[in-house]
Amino acid sequence: MAKKVPNIVTPPPGPEALKWIQRDNEKMAPYNRPFYYPLVVAGGEGAVVRDVDGNEYIDWNSGLGVLNVGQCHPRIINAMMNKAKDFMHYSYTDFRFREPVEMADRLDQLLPMKCKYFFANSGTEANEAALKIARHSTRKQLFIGFIGSFHGRTFGTMAFSSTSLAQRRRFHPLMPGVTLVPYPYCYRCPYKLEYPGCDLWCVDFIEEWVLQKFVPPDEVAGFLFESIAGEGGYIVPPPEFLPRLKRLADKYGMLLIDDEIQVGCGRTGKFLAIEHWGVVPDIVTLGKAVGGGVPLSIAAARKDVMDLPPGAHCTTTGGNPVACAAGMAFLDILLEENLMRKATELGDYTLDRLKDMQAKYQVIGDVRGKGLAICIELVKDRKTKEPVDSKDFIGRLFRKGVLAVSGGVGVRIFPPLIISREMMDSSLDILEATVEEVNREYHGEN
Ligand SMILES: Cc1ncc(COP(=O)(O)O)c(C=O)c1O
């Protein structure tokens, strides 16, 4: 009989976890603190995470959007081992090899534009490359990004990242030439308007107040955006937003740079989340899941846009053959196991269950998402929308054996796409019990 998960054998943090947390605190720069909860991961399988004390948890994080086909998929392991036996590394900065080209062949089948590719290691690097590609090709310097988005932590990408003050404090000045405007976050509209009565003021504002007052449109290379804002809490823009943004970009000759690092690679039920709105971007960045669990990232640009000359941009380990082998195995699994369809079906099922909970419990203010990129917002009061402390909430889930992280002020649900319906149900049961608990604290009995 299959083992029951979650399986908490030692209430966390157990003795091994405590030991490693202390060692970690002594050795490591405190850059990530505060961690969400005292978890020390030892490994896992599929959608199960095992800690150093032998506890097993259901994974709703996918290692932060990386493990779309789960932890240690046997086909990815095999692909990497076979490649590593023969070919570990040679630098794509100066030499050619086959693997990035083979990976590009696969991406040609999945992306909506005819592309040329740049391979790197992290999402941030892919975005950094996208900015250089856009400036170089348009000969323009300025960019527009969105408040509440996340694009990375280098000086260029940090200029667009705006989900937390801690990421920016004492690091200024960042890359100049970036103007941020509000993301279409309808549940908490920054303009305090309501959809659809707002008639997408968030797009008109850009034209009427930004492009006509202080950002000359003929100097703007493009928009950098997430088609669904990940760190912001899977904020799904209203249906007209991206088509209208595209029209605005076309009107002034600006590029659409679509950061799909978190919501791409099949997570939302389509390879790119932007496909839900039928909009074709000019540049797409992929990271996280595209390497199947190892560092790999890609900036893909329309062929006529990717005009960087030789020597203009590169990185030593980008397109590493072992990483490409893992990436190709990931893409094969995604397609052969119909995981995008599964993400849609299981995502719809999960959203239905969450909406049922929302009807039952006052404390659930908002439920949103696409595929398996889902977020719930817990509120003390549905009118004021004052958020419940999501860190406390995910701590409770953790102790019951479900691993989740916050997103904006909400709680994100983004498990590996291979998670079984049974495991999803068990984790949603745990969520519901926890929601009930918190609901009682703020609203009494229902
Ligand atoms: C949308 C988005 N872009 C870029 C990044 C940066 O990726 P990385 O941490 O691999 O540099 C992230 C990471 O969370 C992300 O969610």
Ligand as a Chemical Component Dictionary entry (heavy atoms), coordinates in Angstrom:
data_LIG
# 
_chem_comp.id                   LIG 
_chem_comp.type                 NON-POLYMER 
_chem_comp.pdbx_formal_charge   0 
_chem_comp.three_letter_code    LIG 
# 
loop_
_chem_comp_atom.comp_id 
_chem_comp_atom.atom_id 
_chem_comp_atom.alt_atom_id 
_chem_comp_atom.type_symbol 
_chem_comp_atom.charge 
_chem_comp_atom.model_Cartn_x 
_chem_comp_atom.model_Cartn_y 
_chem_comp_atom.model_Cartn_z 
_chem_comp_atom.pdbx_ordinal 
LIG C1 C1 C 0 8.842  36.306 -12.770 1  
LIG C2 C2 C 0 10.253 36.134 -12.303 2  
LIG N1 N1 N 0 11.250 36.685 -13.006 3  
LIG C3 C3 C 0 12.521 36.553 -12.626 4  
LIG C4 C4 C 0 12.857 35.853 -11.490 5  
LIG C5 C5 C 0 14.298 35.730 -11.099 6  
LIG O1 O1 O 0 14.746 34.426 -11.301 7  
LIG P1 P1 P 0 16.074 33.896 -10.556 8  
LIG O2 O2 O 0 15.783 33.864 -9.095  9  
LIG O3 O3 O 0 16.301 32.542 -11.169 10 
LIG O4 O4 O 0 17.164 34.833 -10.899 11 
LIG C6 C6 C 0 11.866 35.261 -10.728 12 
LIG C7 C7 C 0 12.191 34.550 -9.480  13 
LIG O5 O5 O 0 11.385 34.333 -8.607  14 
LIG C8 C8 C 0 10.516 35.410 -11.138 15 
LIG O6 O6 O 0 9.511  34.883 -10.437 16 
# 
loop_
_chem_comp_bond.comp_id 
_chem_comp_bond.atom_id_1 
_chem_comp_bond.atom_id_2 
_chem_comp_bond.value_order 
_chem_comp_bond.pdbx_ordinal 
LIG C1 C2 SING 1  
LIG C2 N1 SING 2  
LIG C2 C8 DOUB 3  
LIG N1 C3 DOUB 4  
LIG C3 C4 SING 5  
LIG C4 C5 SING 6  
LIG C4 C6 DOUB 7  
LIG C5 O1 SING 8  
LIG O1 P1 SING 9  
LIG P1 O2 DOUB 10 
LIG P1 O3 SING 11 
LIG P1 O4 SING 12 
LIG C6 C7 SING 13 
LIG C6 C8 SING 14 
LIG C7 O5 DOUB 15 
LIG C8 O6 SING 16 
# 
